[in-house]
Amino acid sequence: MDKPVRGRREVYRLRIPLILKFIWAVLRGRTRILAADVEATLMAARPKPQARNVQQIPAEGSFVLVANHYERPGLKVYWGGMLASHAVARRRTSQKSLRWLMTSEWYDFRLGPLPVPVWATHWLFRRIAQVYGLVIVPRAAERGVGRAAAMRSILNVVRDREEAIGLYPEATGTGQLIEPMPGVGLFLFSLSERGIPILPVGIFEEEGRLIASFGSPLSIRVARGVEKGERDRLASQQVMVAIGRQLPRELWGAYASAIEEALAQEPASR
């Protein structure tokens, strides 16, 4: 995909009534329907965000959606997540929403100019997860038992309940692709080994419009006997290349060479 990101850079804002309803739900611990809030938000955005290649989204069964962490001033990363969630909801035969993985806490989190203590983000993020049915993933620094419980919860969602989950492998960033956090590749590889498809989606802007472009579901393949760290790297690379192929060239970042190589190996009839 060679089209550049150009045109006027829009400022995306959440609607005040929805913000107030969200705050009230968080304070009271009441659940809300993610798909309904997402649709109301996207319908009010101008220009209207667009999802492409939605036929790649499995209409039923479980999968793991992986997206690049696209963010800039005036456009928070969750806008891309909302667009991807909306596309999945419209495609799926089930009424269940895409369930995003969410960290248990956040260092250096700010509300405008005000720093938010880590303990407060811990409470806030768990309340948000409760409101929208998200899946909390403890940070690496937390006890292993917490992370093991999170893995069991994820497997319950995607394998036993045949739902879909979404995550940002990079966990941070502003636009160009960067390497995922250590362990992400192994995590996705373990799910792929269980037969769960990995669905890549590239989030970017084109002519001032927010775009979510879906790629073909993939199965991560790593040769047996590969050392753990290298297995993590290879799995991450396969995922990020699949995402990158849905992005404009200038967003390929750390995976530019790998994406070029993957494209060069395709049949000339592409």
C-alpha positions as CSV (number, residue, x, y, z in Angstrom):
1,M,0.0,0.0,0.0
2,D,1.8,3.1,-1.3
3,K,-0.8,5.9,-0.7
4,P,0.6,8.6,1.6
5,V,-1.1,10.0,4.6
6,R,-2.0,13.4,3.5
7,G,-4.8,16.0,3.7
8,R,-6.1,18.0,6.7
9,R,-5.6,16.3,10.0
10,E,-8.9,16.2,11.8
11,V,-9.4,16.6,15.6
12,Y,-11.5,13.6,16.9
13,R,-13.5,14.4,20.0
14,L,-15.8,12.3,22.0
15,R,-19.3,13.7,22.5
16,I,-20.0,15.3,25.8
17,P,-23.3,13.4,26.5
18,L,-21.5,10.1,26.0
19,I,-18.6,11.2,28.2
20,L,-21.0,12.0,31.0
21,K,-22.8,8.6,30.7
22,F,-19.4,6.9,30.7
23,I,-18.2,8.6,33.8
24,W,-21.5,7.8,35.6
25,A,-21.2,4.1,34.6
26,V,-17.6,4.0,35.8
27,L,-18.5,5.6,39.1
28,R,-21.4,3.3,39.7
29,G,-19.8,0.2,38.2
30,R,-22.6,-0.3,35.7
31,T,-22.2,-2.2,32.4
32,R,-22.7,-0.5,29.0
33,I,-22.9,-2.0,25.6
34,L,-19.6,-1.3,23.9
35,A,-21.0,-1.8,20.3
36,A,-23.8,0.8,20.9
37,D,-21.5,3.5,22.3
38,V,-18.9,2.9,19.5
39,E,-21.6,3.2,16.8
40,A,-23.0,6.4,18.2
41,T,-19.5,7.9,18.5
42,L,-18.4,6.9,14.9
43,M,-21.7,8.1,13.3
44,A,-21.0,11.6,14.7
45,A,-17.4,11.7,13.4
46,R,-16.6,13.8,10.3
47,P,-15.3,12.7,7.9
48,K,-16.9,9.4,8.6
49,P,-14.2,6.7,9.4
50,Q,-14.1,3.8,7.0
51,A,-13.4,0.1,7.3
52,R,-11.9,-1.8,4.3
53,N,-11.7,-5.4,3.4
54,V,-14.2,-6.4,6.0
55,Q,-14.8,-9.7,4.2
56,Q,-11.6,-10.8,5.9
57,I,-13.3,-10.7,9.3
58,P,-14.5,-14.2,10.3
59,A,-18.3,-14.1,10.6
60,E,-18.2,-16.6,13.4
61,G,-15.8,-18.4,15.7
62,S,-13.0,-17.0,17.8
63,F,-10.0,-14.9,16.6
64,V,-7.5,-12.4,17.8
65,L,-7.5,-9.0,16.2
66,V,-4.1,-7.3,16.2
67,A,-3.8,-3.6,15.3
68,N,-1.0,-1.0,15.1
69,H,-0.9,1.7,17.8
70,Y,-1.8,4.7,15.6
71,E,-2.0,7.9,17.5
72,R,-1.3,11.6,17.1
73,P,-2.3,15.0,18.7
74,G,-6.1,15.2,18.1
75,L,-6.5,11.5,17.5
76,K,-6.2,9.0,20.4
77,V,-5.4,5.4,19.8
78,Y,-8.9,4.3,20.9
79,W,-10.5,5.8,17.8
80,G,-8.8,3.1,15.7
81,G,-9.9,0.5,18.1
82,M,-13.5,1.7,18.0
83,L,-13.5,1.6,14.2
84,A,-12.2,-1.9,14.2
85,S,-14.7,-3.0,16.9
86,H,-17.6,-1.5,14.8
87,A,-16.5,-3.3,11.7
88,V,-16.3,-6.6,13.6
89,A,-19.7,-6.1,15.2
90,R,-21.3,-5.5,11.8
91,R,-19.7,-8.6,10.3
92,R,-20.3,-11.1,13.1
93,T,-23.3,-13.3,13.4
94,S,-23.0,-13.1,17.2
95,Q,-24.2,-10.1,19.1
96,K,-21.1,-10.2,21.4
97,S,-18.7,-7.3,21.2
98,L,-15.0,-7.6,20.4
99,R,-13.3,-7.8,23.8
100,W,-10.1,-5.8,24.0
101,L,-7.2,-6.7,26.3
102,M,-6.3,-3.9,28.7
103,T,-3.4,-3.3,31.0
104,S,-4.1,-3.3,34.7
105,E,-2.4,0.0,35.4
106,W,-0.5,2.8,33.6
107,Y,2.5,4.8,34.7
108,D,2.8,8.4,33.6
109,F,-0.9,8.6,32.8
110,R,-2.3,12.1,32.7
111,L,-5.7,13.8,32.4
112,G,-4.7,16.9,30.5
113,P,-1.9,18.5,32.5
114,L,-2.7,16.5,35.7
115,P,-0.7,13.4,36.5
116,V,-2.8,10.4,37.7
117,P,-1.3,8.2,40.4
118,V,-0.7,4.6,39.5
119,W,-3.1,3.3,42.2
120,A,-5.8,5.5,40.6
121,T,-5.2,4.1,37.1
122,H,-5.4,0.6,38.6
123,W,-8.8,1.3,40.0
124,L,-9.9,3.2,36.9
125,F,-8.8,0.6,34.4
126,R,-10.5,-2.2,36.3
127,R,-13.7,-0.2,36.4
128,I,-13.5,0.5,32.7
129,A,-13.0,-3.2,32.0
130,Q,-16.1,-3.9,34.2
131,V,-18.2,-1.4,32.3
132,Y,-17.3,-2.7,28.8
133,G,-16.4,-6.3,29.4
134,L,-12.7,-5.9,28.6
135,V,-10.0,-8.4,29.7
136,I,-7.5,-7.1,32.2
137,V,-3.9,-8.3,31.6
138,P,-1.5,-7.7,34.6
139,R,1.8,-5.9,33.9
140,A,4.9,-8.0,33.7
141,A,6.1,-6.7,37.0
142,E,3.0,-8.2,38.8
143,R,3.0,-11.6,40.3
144,G,3.1,-14.5,37.9
145,V,-0.1,-15.9,39.4
146,G,-2.0,-12.8,38.1
147,R,-0.7,-13.2,34.6
148,A,-1.5,-16.9,34.6
149,A,-5.0,-16.1,35.7
150,A,-5.2,-13.6,32.8
151,M,-4.1,-16.2,30.3
152,R,-6.8,-18.6,31.6
153,S,-9.4,-15.8,31.2
154,I,-8.2,-15.1,27.6
155,L,-8.4,-18.8,26.7
156,N,-11.9,-19.0,28.2
157,V,-12.9,-16.1,25.9
158,V,-11.4,-17.2,22.6
159,R,-11.4,-21.0,23.0
160,D,-14.3,-22.0,25.2
161,R,-16.7,-19.2,24.5
162,E,-15.6,-18.7,20.9
163,E,-15.5,-14.9,21.2
164,A,-13.0,-12.5,19.6
165,I,-10.4,-10.4,21.4
166,G,-8.4,-7.4,20.3
167,L,-5.0,-6.0,21.3
168,Y,-2.2,-3.6,20.2
169,P,1.0,-5.6,20.1
170,E,3.2,-2.5,20.3
171,A,1.3,-1.2,23.4
172,T,2.6,2.3,22.6
173,G,3.7,4.5,19.7
174,T,2.6,7.3,17.6
175,G,2.3,6.1,14.0
176,Q,5.2,4.2,12.5
177,L,5.5,0.5,13.5
178,I,7.8,-0.4,16.4
179,E,8.7,-3.7,17.9
180,P,6.1,-5.2,20.3
181,M,6.8,-5.6,23.9
182,P,8.8,-8.8,24.9
183,G,6.6,-11.8,25.2
184,V,3.8,-10.6,22.9
185,G,5.0,-12.8,20.1
186,L,5.1,-15.9,22.3
187,F,1.6,-15.0,23.6
188,L,0.1,-14.8,20.1
189,F,2.1,-17.8,19.0
190,S,0.6,-19.9,21.8
191,L,-2.9,-18.8,20.7
192,S,-2.2,-19.5,17.1
193,E,-0.9,-23.0,18.0
194,R,-4.3,-23.7,19.5
195,G,-5.9,-23.0,16.1
196,I,-7.1,-19.5,16.8
197,P,-6.7,-17.2,13.8
198,I,-4.8,-13.9,14.1
199,L,-6.6,-11.1,12.2
200,P,-4.3,-8.1,11.3
201,V,-5.8,-4.6,10.8
202,G,-3.9,-1.5,9.8
203,I,-5.1,1.8,11.3
204,F,-4.1,5.0,9.4
205,E,-5.4,8.2,7.8
206,E,-6.0,8.9,4.2
207,E,-7.2,12.3,2.9
208,G,-8.1,13.3,6.4
209,R,-10.3,10.1,6.9
210,L,-9.6,7.5,9.6
211,I,-9.2,4.0,8.0
212,A,-9.1,0.5,9.3
213,S,-7.9,-2.0,6.7
214,F,-8.2,-5.7,7.5
215,G,-5.8,-8.3,6.2
216,S,-6.2,-12.1,5.8
217,P,-6.3,-14.1,9.0
218,L,-2.9,-15.8,9.6
219,S,-1.4,-18.7,11.5
220,I,1.9,-18.0,13.1
221,R,4.6,-20.5,12.1
222,V,7.9,-20.9,13.8
223,A,10.3,-23.9,13.3
224,R,10.7,-26.3,16.2
225,G,13.8,-26.0,18.3
226,V,14.1,-22.2,18.0
227,E,15.3,-20.5,21.1
228,K,12.6,-18.8,23.2
229,G,13.7,-15.2,22.6
230,E,14.1,-15.8,18.8
231,R,10.7,-17.5,18.7
232,D,9.2,-14.4,20.3
233,R,10.9,-12.2,17.8
234,L,9.9,-14.3,14.8
235,A,6.3,-14.5,15.9
236,S,6.2,-10.8,16.5
237,Q,7.7,-10.1,13.1
238,Q,5.1,-12.2,11.3
239,V,2.3,-10.3,13.1
240,M,3.7,-6.9,12.5
241,V,4.5,-7.6,8.8
242,A,0.8,-8.7,8.3
243,I,-0.3,-5.4,9.9
244,G,2.2,-3.4,8.0
245,R,0.9,-4.7,4.7
246,Q,-2.3,-2.9,5.4
247,L,-0.6,0.4,6.0
248,P,0.9,3.2,3.8
249,R,4.6,2.8,3.2
250,E,5.6,5.7,5.4
251,L,4.2,3.9,8.5
252,W,6.2,0.7,8.1
253,G,8.8,2.0,10.5
254,A,11.0,-0.8,12.1
255,Y,9.5,-3.4,9.8
256,A,10.0,-1.7,6.4
257,S,12.7,-4.2,5.2
258,A,10.7,-7.2,6.4
259,I,7.5,-5.9,4.6
260,E,9.4,-5.2,1.4
261,E,10.8,-8.7,1.5
262,A,7.4,-10.2,2.1
263,L,5.9,-8.3,-0.8
264,A,8.8,-9.2,-3.1
265,Q,8.1,-12.9,-2.4
266,E,4.5,-12.7,-3.6
267,P,3.5,-13.8,-7.1
268,A,3.9,-11.1,-9.8
269,S,0.2,-11.3,-10.5
270,R,-0.7,-9.6,-7.2
